[in-house]
Amino acid sequence: QVQLVESGGGLVQPGGSLRLSCATSGTISSIYRLGWYRQAPEKQRDMVATISDRRTIYADSVKGRFTISRDNGQNTVYLQMNSLKPEDTAVYYCNALTANMRNYWGQGTQVTVSS
């Protein structure tokens, strides 16, 4: 079992920045990949960024603005979001994929970009 707890969401003006954090606990050694997904109202949940030992992947819509990073010592994954746009407004979810292809999700944190 893997537990994920997100923090760092909130309200920010367009062009602003936020950093999301996701603390992991449980069977951390089983985690193959960590990532961030987001879901806007009445839309599907989409991948924002993922990070594994081999590579980092970003959605085209956030390339150059968002950065995913992982602190193995703290068992935490971060999402630094810069140059935020209104279309980035969504609930952001932390995801862990284990070596046996099981997905775990956090409870989500709201990010609202508005003036």
C-alpha positions in Angstrom: 0.0 0.0 0.0 1.1 3.5 -0.8 -0.4 6.7 0.7 -0.1 10.1 -0.9 -0.9 13.5 0.6 -0.9 16.6 -1.6 -0.5 20.2 -0.4 0.3 23.6 -1.8 -2.8 24.4 -3.9 -4.6 27.7 -3.8 -5.6 30.8 -5.6 -3.1 32.6 -7.7 -3.2 35.4 -10.3 -2.3 34.7 -14.0 1.4 34.7 -14.4 2.0 33.7 -10.8 3.6 30.6 -9.4 2.7 27.8 -7.0 4.6 24.7 -5.8 2.7 21.5 -5.1 4.0 18.9 -2.8 3.1 15.2 -2.4 4.3 13.3 0.6 4.5 9.5 0.1 4.4 6.8 2.7 3.8 3.1 2.9 5.5 0.6 0.6 7.6 3.3 -1.1 10.2 0.8 -2.4 7.4 -0.6 -4.7 7.0 2.8 -6.5 8.1 2.8 -10.1 6.9 6.2 -11.1 5.4 9.3 -9.5 3.4 11.9 -11.3 0.9 14.7 -11.2 -2.5 14.7 -13.0 -5.2 17.3 -13.1 -8.9 17.4 -13.7 -10.9 20.5 -14.6 -14.7 20.6 -14.1 -16.5 18.3 -16.6 -13.3 17.2 -18.1 -11.2 14.0 -17.9 -8.2 13.6 -15.7 -5.1 14.3 -17.7 -1.4 13.7 -17.1 0.6 16.8 -16.3 4.1 15.4 -15.5 5.6 12.1 -14.4 9.1 11.2 -13.1 10.8 7.9 -12.8 14.4 6.8 -12.5 14.7 6.7 -16.3 12.9 9.8 -17.5 10.7 12.8 -16.9 7.6 13.5 -19.1 5.5 16.6 -19.4 2.3 17.4 -21.1 2.8 19.7 -24.1 0.6 22.3 -22.4 2.9 22.7 -19.4 6.4 22.3 -21.0 8.7 25.1 -20.1 6.4 26.3 -17.3 6.1 23.4 -14.9 8.9 21.3 -13.3 8.5 18.0 -11.6 11.1 16.9 -9.1 11.6 14.2 -6.5 13.3 14.3 -3.1 14.0 10.6 -2.4 15.3 11.4 1.1 12.0 13.1 2.0 9.9 10.7 0.0 8.3 13.7 -1.6 7.5 14.7 -5.2 7.0 18.3 -6.2 5.5 20.3 -9.0 6.8 23.8 -9.5 4.3 25.7 -11.6 5.3 29.0 -13.1 3.6 31.4 -15.6 0.3 30.0 -14.5 -2.7 30.5 -16.9 -6.5 30.4 -16.2 -6.6 27.2 -18.1 -4.3 25.6 -15.5 -7.2 25.8 -13.1 -8.1 22.2 -11.9 -7.9 19.8 -9.1 -4.3 18.4 -9.1 -3.8 14.8 -8.1 -0.6 13.0 -7.1 -0.2 9.5 -8.6 2.1 6.6 -7.8 2.5 3.7 -10.1 4.1 0.6 -8.6 6.3 -2.0 -10.3 3.3 -4.4 -10.5 1.3 -1.6 -12.3 -1.0 -0.7 -9.5 -2.1 3.0 -9.3 -2.5 5.0 -6.1 -4.0 8.5 -5.9 -3.9 11.3 -3.4 -7.0 13.2 -2.4 -6.3 16.2 -4.7 -5.6 19.8 -4.2 -7.4 22.7 -5.9 -5.4 25.2 -8.0 -7.3 28.2 -9.2 -5.7 30.8 -11.5 -7.8 33.9 -11.7 -7.5 37.7 -11.4 
